[in-house]
Amino acid sequence: MQSGSPSAADIAGRFQQLKQQFRDRWQAVDAFDDAAADIVVLPSLSLDQRELQKIEGAYHYEERLLFSLIRLRNPRTRLVYVTSQPLHPSVIDYYLQLLPGIPFSHARDRLLMLSTYDSSLKSLSQKVLERPRLLHQIRCAVNHDRAYMVCYNSTTAERELAVKLGIPLYAVDPDLLRWGTKAGSRQIFAEAEVPHPPGSEEVWSVPDLVAATVELWERCPDLQRMVVKLNEGFSGEGNALLDLRPIRDFAPGVASHRDRWNAVETRLTHLSFEAKGETWENFSSRIPELGAITEAFIEGKVKRSPSVQGRITPTGEVEILSTHDQILGGPNGQIYLGCRFPADESYRLRLQALGLKVGKKLAEKGAIERFGVDFVAVHQPHDTSQPEWDLQAIEINLRKGGTTHPFMTLKFLTTGRYDLSSGLFYSQQGRAKYYIATDNLQKEGYRGLLPNDLMDIIALHHLHFDTSTETGAVFHLMGCLSEFGKLGMTCIGNSLQQAEGIYRRLVNALDEEARLDDEPNASGLGNLPIGWSNRP
């Protein structure tokens, strides 16, 4: 390689070599997940930074990959964990003390925490690339013959970082990221013959969005609403709802194509946005940068939002890892707030089957590592010729998502297994385990609580995870608490009812300690009923 910065072609070529080395190593080692390794954890949210700003405390989400500490159960494994800002020592101690079967000091000696000391809006990967001495420190900390890097999501920055470190990246090749966009997801669903709503291909301008919306309406004249999605939005923050009911006078068969075009063009300026503070001026300016699609909004009296998670190994094998029922909020119920595990038994095995079809199609494209598929489930009790729930796929995530860390936390704590035949997770003692999890317990009165304050509250109210019963709460996003009054948690029980009871106890304890009254402007799951109030 010539002096100076390597070219994009040089980086891409070296990246492919590392990928092949990783594939060969995977084939050579039985039970790769349990093999000794040096793992560089880079929890960079390498997403569009303007979109990322819609999430309060977004850079604290780097804490969500702390479940990776589960790998320290192997006494010959070492971890390098990199963050933008140093994590509070009590946060690290909290996780290490949960580690089953390994002395705290032994695990701590095999964990190297590094930081860029940079809270700017750049992605963490970019921050590391701009610090040659930090790069050198990471490079020297690992044995390259057994090292690899994991991340939250992969882009060209993670690819360049892997090449400069000289270790493989266990994540999807950035050249394949299209299959995780809104438009790419729809293409995969079509190829895999997985049911999905009518919609458009991606567009890159407002006039093209108008044309796509009109075409979809004319193709499906009974539509009442549509969803307009930024092609690279995430967590539902890039979604907006287009209500067609106020312009029914311009519906197909009623008005001319030109009048319908004009009505849709005007109506788009009155979209109902999921993200707080979003405007048409800003949203429309993102379309030439990120692309957009329009899609039929799935109507239904009783609806849920299940998802399935899987993994594609470097050798192309597809594994189904879990199913969840997602808890959504926001003005139109499209923003991810949390999840329940497992998904309802009436459709969880169908989710697994559909997820497998999507995973196999992604594997054909060359994708590896985590993927998730989000669905909308509509109850149809009166149609005996069809399943009780109609499932429609709406999105693929080619990255770790909001359901990844709760499930890995469960594995972290119980060292159990997922059973494909039932869709349940069993601990080593043979107990089926359930949980409810959120990234979004947020109240104004929680602001100012420090990580140590949280530890005091956990101890005082006996809210810690009990290893004897394998039930209780595990916290994450503790760095968000003081500044944003925001906290994440996974509440694990031997039934969903027990998990929800633990969650409610925890919220009550936090409210009591923070001296909170009911807050009409609180967000997250705290003031919402978390049982299935609409269960038929």
C-alpha positions as CSV (number, residue, x, y, z in Angstrom):
1,M,0.0,0.0,0.0
2,Q,1.3,3.4,-1.0
3,S,2.1,6.1,1.6
4,G,-0.7,8.4,2.6
5,S,-4.3,7.5,3.1
6,P,-5.4,4.2,1.4
7,S,-7.9,4.6,-1.5
8,A,-11.5,3.4,-1.2
9,A,-10.6,0.5,-3.5
10,D,-7.7,-0.5,-1.3
11,I,-9.9,-0.4,1.8
12,A,-12.7,-2.5,0.1
13,G,-10.1,-5.1,-1.2
14,R,-8.5,-5.5,2.2
15,F,-12.0,-5.6,3.9
16,Q,-12.9,-8.6,1.6
17,Q,-9.7,-10.4,2.6
18,L,-10.5,-9.9,6.3
19,K,-14.0,-11.1,5.7
20,Q,-12.7,-14.3,4.1
21,Q,-10.3,-14.9,7.0
22,F,-13.2,-14.6,9.4
23,R,-15.3,-17.0,7.4
24,D,-12.4,-19.5,7.4
25,R,-11.9,-19.1,11.1
26,W,-15.6,-19.6,11.8
27,Q,-15.6,-22.8,9.9
28,A,-12.5,-24.1,11.8
29,V,-13.9,-23.5,15.3
30,D,-16.8,-25.5,16.7
31,A,-19.1,-23.4,18.8
32,F,-17.6,-20.1,17.6
33,D,-19.7,-18.1,20.1
34,D,-18.0,-19.8,23.0
35,A,-14.5,-19.7,21.6
36,A,-11.8,-17.6,23.2
37,A,-11.4,-14.3,21.3
38,D,-10.3,-10.7,21.5
39,I,-13.3,-8.6,20.7
40,V,-13.4,-4.9,20.0
41,V,-16.8,-3.5,20.7
42,L,-17.5,-0.2,18.9
43,P,-21.1,0.8,19.8
44,S,-21.1,3.6,17.2
45,L,-24.5,4.9,16.1
46,S,-23.3,5.6,12.6
47,L,-26.6,7.0,11.4
48,D,-27.6,10.3,9.9
49,Q,-26.7,12.7,12.6
50,R,-29.6,15.1,12.0
51,E,-32.1,12.2,12.3
52,L,-30.2,11.0,15.4
53,Q,-30.7,14.3,17.1
54,K,-34.4,13.5,17.3
55,I,-33.5,11.0,20.1
56,E,-32.7,12.6,23.4
57,G,-29.4,11.4,24.9
58,A,-28.6,9.5,21.7
59,Y,-24.9,9.2,22.4
60,H,-25.6,7.4,25.7
61,Y,-27.1,4.6,23.6
62,E,-23.5,3.4,23.3
63,E,-24.1,1.8,26.7
64,R,-26.6,-0.6,25.1
65,L,-23.9,-2.9,23.8
66,L,-22.6,-3.5,27.3
67,F,-24.4,-6.9,27.1
68,S,-21.3,-7.8,25.1
69,L,-19.6,-8.3,28.5
70,I,-21.3,-11.7,28.5
71,R,-18.4,-12.9,26.4
72,L,-16.1,-12.4,29.5
73,R,-17.7,-15.6,30.9
74,N,-15.0,-17.3,28.9
75,P,-11.9,-16.8,31.1
76,R,-9.7,-16.6,27.9
77,T,-11.7,-13.9,26.2
78,R,-10.7,-10.2,26.3
79,L,-12.8,-7.2,25.4
80,V,-11.9,-3.7,24.3
81,Y,-15.0,-1.4,24.7
82,V,-14.8,2.1,23.1
83,T,-17.1,5.0,23.9
84,S,-17.3,8.7,23.0
85,Q,-17.1,9.7,26.7
86,P,-16.0,7.6,29.6
87,L,-18.7,5.6,31.3
88,H,-19.2,6.0,35.0
89,P,-17.2,3.3,36.9
90,S,-20.3,2.2,38.8
91,V,-22.0,1.4,35.5
92,I,-19.2,-1.0,34.5
93,D,-19.0,-2.5,38.0
94,Y,-22.8,-3.1,37.8
95,Y,-22.6,-5.2,34.7
96,L,-19.5,-7.2,35.8
97,Q,-21.0,-8.1,39.1
98,L,-23.9,-9.6,37.3
99,L,-21.6,-11.9,35.3
100,P,-22.3,-15.5,36.4
101,G,-19.5,-17.8,37.4
102,I,-16.6,-15.5,37.0
103,P,-14.8,-13.5,39.8
104,F,-15.3,-9.8,39.3
105,S,-11.6,-9.0,39.4
106,H,-10.8,-11.6,36.8
107,A,-13.4,-10.2,34.4
108,R,-12.3,-6.6,35.0
109,D,-8.7,-7.4,34.2
110,R,-9.8,-8.7,30.8
111,L,-11.8,-5.6,30.0
112,L,-10.2,-2.5,28.5
113,M,-12.4,0.6,28.4
114,L,-11.3,3.4,26.1
115,S,-12.8,6.7,25.2
116,T,-12.4,9.4,22.6
117,Y,-13.4,12.1,25.1
118,D,-15.5,13.7,22.4
119,S,-19.2,14.3,22.7
120,S,-19.6,16.0,19.3
121,L,-22.3,14.9,16.8
122,K,-19.8,12.9,14.8
123,S,-20.2,9.1,14.9
124,L,-18.0,7.3,17.3
125,S,-16.3,5.4,14.5
126,Q,-15.3,8.7,12.8
127,K,-14.0,10.0,16.1
128,V,-11.7,6.9,16.5
129,L,-10.5,7.2,12.9
130,E,-9.4,10.8,13.6
131,R,-7.2,9.7,16.6
132,P,-4.2,7.7,15.3
133,R,-2.8,7.1,18.8
134,L,-6.1,5.6,20.0
135,L,-6.2,3.4,16.9
136,H,-2.7,2.2,17.7
137,Q,-3.7,1.5,21.3
138,I,-6.6,-0.7,20.2
139,R,-4.4,-2.4,17.6
140,C,-1.8,-3.3,20.2
141,A,-4.4,-4.5,22.7
142,V,-5.6,-7.5,20.7
143,N,-4.2,-10.7,19.2
144,H,-5.0,-10.3,15.5
145,D,-5.2,-14.1,15.0
146,R,-8.3,-14.3,17.1
147,A,-9.7,-10.7,17.1
148,Y,-12.8,-9.3,15.5
149,M,-14.9,-6.1,15.8
150,V,-18.6,-5.8,16.5
151,C,-20.7,-2.6,16.2
152,Y,-24.2,-1.3,16.4
153,N,-24.5,-0.7,12.7
154,S,-21.9,-0.9,9.9
155,T,-21.1,1.9,7.4
156,T,-18.0,2.7,5.3
157,A,-16.5,4.2,8.5
158,E,-16.7,0.9,10.4
159,R,-15.2,-0.8,7.3
160,E,-12.3,1.6,7.2
161,L,-11.8,1.2,10.9
162,A,-11.7,-2.6,10.7
163,V,-9.1,-2.4,7.9
164,K,-6.9,0.1,9.8
165,L,-7.1,-2.2,12.9
166,G,-6.4,-5.2,10.7
167,I,-9.2,-7.3,12.2
168,P,-12.5,-8.6,10.6
169,L,-15.8,-6.8,11.2
170,Y,-18.6,-9.1,12.3
171,A,-21.4,-7.0,10.6
172,V,-23.0,-6.6,7.3
173,D,-20.8,-5.3,4.5
174,P,-21.7,-1.6,4.0
175,D,-22.1,-2.3,0.3
176,L,-25.2,-4.3,1.2
177,L,-26.9,-1.7,3.4
178,R,-29.6,-1.0,0.8
179,W,-31.3,-4.2,2.0
180,G,-31.9,-2.5,5.4
181,T,-33.5,0.6,4.0
182,K,-37.3,1.0,3.6
183,A,-37.2,0.5,-0.1
184,G,-34.7,-2.3,0.1
185,S,-36.8,-4.1,2.7
186,R,-39.8,-4.0,0.4
187,Q,-37.7,-5.6,-2.4
188,I,-36.5,-8.4,-0.1
189,F,-40.1,-9.0,1.0
190,A,-41.2,-9.3,-2.6
191,E,-38.4,-11.7,-3.5
192,A,-38.9,-13.8,-0.4
193,E,-42.7,-13.9,-0.9
194,V,-43.4,-12.4,2.5
195,P,-46.7,-10.5,2.8
196,H,-46.2,-6.7,3.0
197,P,-48.4,-3.6,2.4
198,P,-48.8,-2.0,-1.0
199,G,-46.3,0.8,-1.5
200,S,-43.9,2.7,-3.7
201,E,-40.3,2.4,-4.8
202,E,-37.9,5.0,-3.4
203,V,-38.2,8.6,-4.6
204,W,-35.7,11.5,-4.2
205,S,-37.8,14.6,-4.6
206,V,-41.0,16.1,-3.5
207,P,-42.6,16.0,-7.0
208,D,-41.7,12.3,-7.2
209,L,-43.2,11.7,-3.8
210,V,-46.4,13.3,-4.9
211,A,-46.4,11.1,-8.0
212,A,-45.8,8.0,-6.0
213,T,-48.5,8.8,-3.5
214,V,-51.1,9.5,-6.2
215,E,-50.1,6.3,-8.0
216,L,-50.5,4.3,-4.8
217,W,-53.9,5.9,-4.1
218,E,-55.1,5.1,-7.6
219,R,-53.9,1.5,-7.3
220,C,-55.6,1.1,-3.9
221,P,-58.6,3.5,-4.0
222,D,-60.0,2.4,-0.6
223,L,-56.9,3.6,1.3
224,Q,-57.7,5.9,4.2
225,R,-54.2,6.7,5.3
226,M,-50.6,6.3,4.1
227,V,-47.2,6.3,5.8
228,V,-44.5,8.5,4.3
229,K,-41.1,7.2,5.4
230,L,-37.6,8.6,5.0
231,N,-35.7,5.7,3.4
232,E,-33.0,5.7,6.1
233,G,-35.0,6.8,9.1
234,F,-34.9,4.7,12.3
235,S,-37.0,3.9,15.4
236,G,-40.0,5.3,13.6
237,E,-38.6,8.9,14.0
238,G,-38.5,9.3,10.2
239,N,-42.1,8.4,9.6
240,A,-45.1,10.6,9.0
241,L,-48.8,9.9,8.5
242,L,-50.7,11.2,5.5
243,D,-54.5,11.2,6.2
244,L,-56.4,10.9,2.9
245,R,-59.9,11.3,4.5
246,P,-60.0,15.1,4.4
247,I,-59.4,14.9,0.6
248,R,-61.9,12.1,-0.2
249,D,-63.5,14.4,-2.7
250,F,-60.4,13.8,-4.9
251,A,-60.4,10.1,-4.6
252,P,-60.0,7.8,-7.7
253,G,-63.3,7.6,-9.5
254,V,-64.4,10.9,-8.0
255,A,-62.0,13.6,-9.3
256,S,-59.5,13.9,-12.2
257,H,-55.9,12.8,-11.9
258,R,-54.7,16.4,-12.0
259,D,-57.1,17.5,-9.2
260,R,-56.0,14.5,-7.2
261,W,-52.3,15.5,-7.7
262,N,-52.9,19.0,-6.5
263,A,-54.9,17.8,-3.5
264,V,-52.1,15.4,-2.5
265,E,-49.4,18.0,-3.0
266,T,-51.2,20.3,-0.7
267,R,-52.0,17.6,1.8
268,L,-48.4,16.5,2.1
269,T,-47.6,19.9,3.8
270,H,-49.9,18.8,6.6
271,L,-48.3,15.5,7.5
272,S,-48.6,14.2,11.0
273,F,-44.9,13.6,12.1
274,E,-43.8,11.0,14.6
275,A,-40.7,13.0,15.7
276,K,-41.3,15.8,18.1
277,G,-40.7,19.2,16.6
278,E,-40.5,17.9,13.0
279,T,-41.8,20.2,10.2
280,W,-42.6,19.7,6.6
281,E,-39.8,22.2,5.7
282,N,-37.2,20.0,7.4
283,F,-38.7,16.7,6.4
284,S,-39.0,17.5,2.7
285,S,-35.4,18.8,2.7
286,R,-34.2,15.3,3.8
287,I,-35.9,13.5,0.8
288,P,-33.1,14.4,-1.7
289,E,-30.5,13.3,0.9
290,L,-32.1,10.1,2.3
291,G,-34.8,9.1,-0.2
292,A,-38.4,8.3,0.8
293,I,-41.2,5.9,0.2
294,T,-44.9,6.0,0.6
295,E,-46.8,2.9,1.9
296,A,-50.3,1.9,2.8
297,F,-51.1,2.4,6.4
298,I,-52.5,-0.9,7.7
299,E,-55.9,-0.2,9.4
300,G,-57.4,-2.5,12.0
301,K,-59.4,-2.3,15.2
302,V,-57.0,-4.6,17.1
303,K,-53.3,-4.3,16.0
304,R,-50.0,-5.2,17.4
305,S,-46.4,-4.7,16.2
306,P,-44.4,-8.0,16.5
307,S,-40.9,-8.6,15.3
308,V,-38.5,-11.4,14.7
309,Q,-34.7,-11.4,15.2
310,G,-32.2,-13.6,13.5
311,R,-28.5,-14.0,12.7
312,I,-26.7,-14.9,9.5
313,T,-23.3,-16.6,10.2
314,P,-20.2,-15.8,8.1
315,T,-20.8,-19.3,6.4
316,G,-24.3,-18.2,5.4
317,E,-26.4,-20.2,7.9
318,V,-29.6,-18.5,9.2
319,E,-30.5,-18.7,12.8
320,I,-33.7,-17.4,14.4
321,L,-32.9,-15.8,17.8
322,S,-36.1,-14.4,19.2
323,T,-39.5,-12.9,18.7
324,H,-41.0,-9.9,20.4
325,D,-44.2,-7.8,20.6
326,Q,-43.0,-4.2,20.3
327,I,-44.5,-1.4,22.4
328,L,-44.9,1.7,20.2
329,G,-45.8,5.3,21.0
330,G,-45.7,8.7,19.3
331,P,-48.6,10.6,17.8
332,N,-49.5,7.7,15.4
333,G,-48.0,4.8,17.3
334,Q,-44.9,4.3,15.1
335,I,-42.0,5.2,17.5
336,Y,-40.3,2.3,19.3
337,L,-40.6,2.5,23.1
338,G,-40.0,-1.0,24.3
339,C,-40.9,-4.7,23.8
340,R,-42.2,-7.8,25.4
341,F,-40.6,-11.2,25.0
342,P,-41.7,-13.6,23.6
343,A,-44.3,-12.5,21.0
344,D,-47.8,-13.8,21.5
345,E,-48.1,-17.6,21.0
346,S,-50.8,-17.3,18.4
347,Y,-48.3,-16.0,15.8
348,R,-44.8,-16.4,17.2
349,L,-44.0,-19.6,15.2
350,R,-45.3,-17.9,12.0
351,L,-43.0,-15.0,12.7
352,Q,-40.1,-17.4,12.9
353,A,-41.0,-19.0,9.6
354,L,-41.3,-15.6,7.8
355,G,-38.1,-14.4,9.5
356,L,-36.3,-17.4,8.2
357,K,-37.5,-16.7,4.6
358,V,-36.2,-13.1,4.9
359,G,-32.9,-14.3,6.4
360,K,-32.3,-16.8,3.6
361,K,-32.9,-14.1,1.0
362,L,-30.5,-11.7,2.9
363,A,-27.9,-14.5,3.1
364,E,-28.2,-15.0,-0.7
365,K,-27.3,-11.3,-1.0
366,G,-24.2,-11.8,1.2
367,A,-25.4,-10.2,4.4
368,I,-24.1,-11.5,7.8
369,E,-24.8,-10.9,11.5
370,R,-27.9,-9.5,13.0
371,F,-31.2,-8.8,11.2
372,G,-34.6,-8.0,12.5
373,V,-38.0,-7.9,10.7
374,D,-40.8,-5.7,12.0
375,F,-44.5,-6.6,11.3
376,V,-47.9,-5.3,11.8
377,A,-50.4,-7.9,13.1
378,V,-54.1,-7.3,12.6
379,H,-56.7,-9.4,14.4
380,Q,-59.3,-10.9,12.1
381,P,-61.5,-13.1,14.3
382,H,-64.4,-13.4,11.9
383,D,-62.6,-14.9,8.9
384,T,-62.3,-18.6,9.7
385,S,-60.6,-19.3,6.4
386,Q,-57.6,-17.2,7.4
387,P,-55.2,-17.3,10.5
388,E,-56.4,-15.4,13.5
389,W,-53.8,-12.7,12.9
390,D,-52.9,-11.2,9.5
391,L,-49.1,-10.5,9.5
392,Q,-47.6,-7.9,7.2
393,A,-43.9,-7.2,7.1
394,I,-43.0,-3.5,7.1
395,E,-39.2,-3.1,7.7
396,I,-35.8,-4.9,7.9
397,N,-33.1,-3.7,10.3
398,L,-29.6,-4.8,9.3
399,R,-28.1,-3.9,12.7
400,K,-28.6,-4.4,16.4
401,G,-31.8,-2.9,17.4
402,G,-34.0,-2.1,20.4
403,T,-34.8,-5.8,21.0
404,T,-31.2,-7.0,20.7
405,H,-29.8,-5.9,24.1
406,P,-32.8,-7.1,26.2
407,F,-32.6,-10.6,24.8
408,M,-28.8,-10.7,25.1
409,T,-29.2,-9.4,28.7
410,L,-31.4,-12.4,29.3
411,K,-28.8,-14.7,27.9
412,F,-26.1,-12.8,29.9
413,L,-27.9,-13.5,33.2
414,T,-29.3,-17.0,32.7
415,T,-26.9,-18.7,30.1
416,G,-30.1,-20.4,28.8
417,R,-31.3,-21.3,25.4
418,Y,-34.0,-20.3,22.9
419,D,-36.3,-23.1,21.8
420,L,-37.4,-22.9,18.2
421,S,-40.2,-25.5,18.7
422,S,-42.1,-23.3,21.2
423,G,-40.5,-19.8,20.7
424,L,-39.7,-19.7,24.4
425,F,-36.4,-19.1,26.2
426,Y,-35.4,-21.6,28.9
427,S,-32.9,-21.0,31.7
428,Q,-30.4,-23.7,32.6
429,Q,-32.8,-24.8,35.3
430,G,-35.5,-25.4,32.7
431,R,-37.7,-22.4,33.6
432,A,-39.3,-20.4,30.8
433,K,-38.3,-16.8,31.0
434,Y,-40.2,-13.6,30.0
435,Y,-39.4,-9.9,30.0
436,I,-40.6,-6.4,29.3
437,A,-38.0,-3.9,28.3
438,T,-37.7,-0.2,27.4
439,D,-35.2,2.4,26.4
440,N,-37.7,5.2,27.2
441,L,-38.7,5.5,30.8
442,Q,-38.4,9.2,31.0
443,K,-39.8,11.8,33.5
444,E,-38.7,15.3,34.2
445,G,-38.4,14.5,37.9
446,Y,-35.7,11.9,37.3
447,R,-33.3,14.5,36.0
448,G,-30.4,15.0,38.4
449,L,-30.3,11.4,39.6
450,L,-26.8,10.1,39.3
451,P,-25.8,6.5,38.6
452,N,-24.8,6.1,42.2
453,D,-28.3,7.4,43.2
454,L,-29.8,4.7,41.0
455,M,-27.7,2.0,42.7
456,D,-29.0,3.3,46.1
457,I,-32.6,3.1,44.9
458,I,-32.0,-0.4,43.5
459,A,-30.6,-1.6,46.9
460,L,-33.2,0.1,49.0
461,H,-36.2,-1.3,47.2
462,H,-34.6,-4.7,46.4
463,L,-34.9,-4.2,42.6
464,H,-31.7,-5.9,41.6
465,F,-31.7,-9.1,39.6
466,D,-31.9,-12.1,41.9
467,T,-29.7,-14.9,40.6
468,S,-31.5,-17.5,42.7
469,T,-34.9,-16.9,41.1
470,E,-33.5,-15.5,37.9
471,T,-36.0,-12.6,38.1
472,G,-35.7,-8.9,38.6
473,A,-34.6,-5.8,36.7
474,V,-31.4,-4.9,34.8
475,F,-30.7,-1.3,33.9
476,H,-29.1,0.4,30.9
477,L,-28.8,3.9,29.6
478,M,-27.8,5.0,33.1
479,G,-25.7,7.8,31.6
480,C,-28.9,9.4,30.3
481,L,-30.5,9.6,33.7
482,S,-29.0,12.8,35.2
483,E,-29.2,15.0,32.1
484,F,-32.3,13.7,30.4
485,G,-34.3,12.0,33.2
486,K,-34.3,8.9,30.9
487,L,-33.5,5.3,31.7
488,G,-33.6,1.9,30.1
489,M,-34.4,-1.4,31.8
490,T,-35.2,-5.1,31.2
491,C,-37.6,-6.7,33.7
492,I,-37.3,-10.4,33.7
493,G,-39.9,-12.8,35.2
494,N,-41.2,-16.3,35.1
495,S,-44.3,-15.0,33.4
496,L,-45.2,-11.9,31.5
497,Q,-47.4,-10.9,34.3
498,Q,-44.5,-11.1,36.8
499,A,-42.2,-9.2,34.5
500,E,-44.8,-6.4,34.2
501,G,-45.3,-6.4,38.0
502,I,-41.5,-5.9,38.4
503,Y,-41.7,-3.0,36.0
504,R,-44.5,-1.3,37.8
505,R,-42.8,-1.7,41.2
506,L,-39.6,-0.2,39.7
507,V,-41.4,2.8,38.3
508,N,-43.2,3.4,41.6
509,A,-39.9,3.2,43.5
510,L,-38.3,5.7,41.2
511,D,-41.3,8.0,41.4
512,E,-41.2,7.8,45.2
513,E,-37.5,8.5,45.5
514,A,-37.6,11.3,43.0
515,R,-40.7,12.7,44.8
516,L,-42.8,12.7,41.6
517,D,-46.4,13.3,41.2
518,D,-48.2,12.0,38.1
519,E,-46.8,14.0,35.2
520,P,-49.0,14.5,32.1
521,N,-46.0,15.2,30.0
522,A,-44.0,12.1,31.0
523,S,-43.1,9.8,28.2
524,G,-42.1,6.2,27.8
525,L,-44.0,3.3,29.3
526,G,-44.3,4.8,32.8
527,N,-47.8,6.2,32.6
528,L,-49.1,3.8,30.0
529,P,-50.9,0.5,30.6
530,I,-48.5,-2.2,29.6
531,G,-50.8,-5.2,29.6
532,W,-52.7,-6.2,26.5
533,S,-55.7,-3.9,27.1
534,N,-57.0,-4.7,23.6
535,R,-56.5,-8.5,23.7
536,P,-59.5,-10.1,22.1
